[in-house]
Structures are given as C-alpha cells and as structure tokens.
C-alpha cells in the first residue's frame, strides 16, 4: 500500500464519519441513548466506539497504548462526539502527513486492551482502522433505520463522485 492511497482512505474516512454524525444529529436525545441492540446497544454506544477506536489507534501510532476506550457515558450528545472526533482526526491527518513511504513498512508494536502485545507493519494498521470504521458505520446506518431515520450514504464511490 502506498502513502497516497493511505491519505485518500483517511480523507474518505473523515468524510464518511462526518456523514454518519450528520445523520445521527437528526435523532432525539432519547433515541440517541435508546438501547436497540447490536454490538454496542445504542447509537451513542456505537458512535463512541467508532471515535474511541480511532483515538486509541492514533495514540498507538504515537507510541502509547491506552488501557481503555472512552466511556459512552461521557458523551451526552452527538456534538460532544463530533468535538472530540475532530481533534482525533486532526491528529490522524498530522501523523499521516508526517509519514514517508519507507515508514509504512516499519513495524508498529502496541499493547491491546487485554494486555497482549502485537506487532504489524504500520500500513496494515492504518488500513485496519479505516476498514473497522467502515464496518461500524454500517451498524450506525442500521441503528438509524431502526429509529426511523434515513442515514446518509457513506459509500466510497459516492465519496469519489462528490469530492
């Protein structure tokens, strides 16, 4: 994987995350926290997980391994998530812009939330984060539909069409 592709994937990821947050901003506070089911029970839980995983990977790229993800209880509304996520996305952008092609093949070692140590090439971790976010944005779309709110599309080809 080359650096231009990584940059493009992260541009797409920011765009898609923004659309998911825009869709989520249409729900009431009760709908936002309503336990519907799924991996993280609520729309809030799923969005906080999405943000939290992007944040934790950013910290791992920077050389630290946080021992926990943020709690959904610390995010009363979509705007709180958006504010924290924008900060993490700025950090992602700065990190990626500071990379050179050779760095992509270097190993990244981190400790996961279970205390296990793992090592992967940096490019694999960078690709994983975007893939993980895509997976959970699909869950966000399903939760929104269950709440009777149509989600905005986050398809990659739509991103190419509108950018």
Phi, psi and omega in degrees: 000138181257166186296323178297321178294317177301313180300317180296318178297321179286328172297315177299315182301317178297316179300311182294319177299319178299320178292323177295318178293321177299316178297317181293335181291352181273353182268157176286167178299320178295319178294324181300322184257358182297131178280111183255330185121188182094188185298326186232021170071318185224168174300315178301312182301321181290316179294320178294322176299313179304308178300312186299321180291320177296321178295313184295323177292322176302316179296321178296320177300327181278357175103005176244155180235090178304150184266357178203160175272160176298151178274137177301332181296339179276004184232089184288342185204172182298323183296326177294318177297313182302316181299312181290323182292320179300322177295316178296320180294324174298318177297319177300313182300314180298317180298311183294321178294335180275359182277154167242162185305323182295327182296332182299330182268355179288151180285145171242119178252135181212165174252125181280182185291345177266003179086008180272143180263131180229153177223131175219159170298143183304320183298326180292320178294317179299317178293321179302317183299315179294317179298316179300316180295321178299316179302310184283335173296328174297321176293321177301315180299318179296316179298319178298317178298321178295334177270003179080019181245123180286127178280152170286144178292141176239023181298141180301318181293327175297318177304314179296324181292323187262348183275000000 
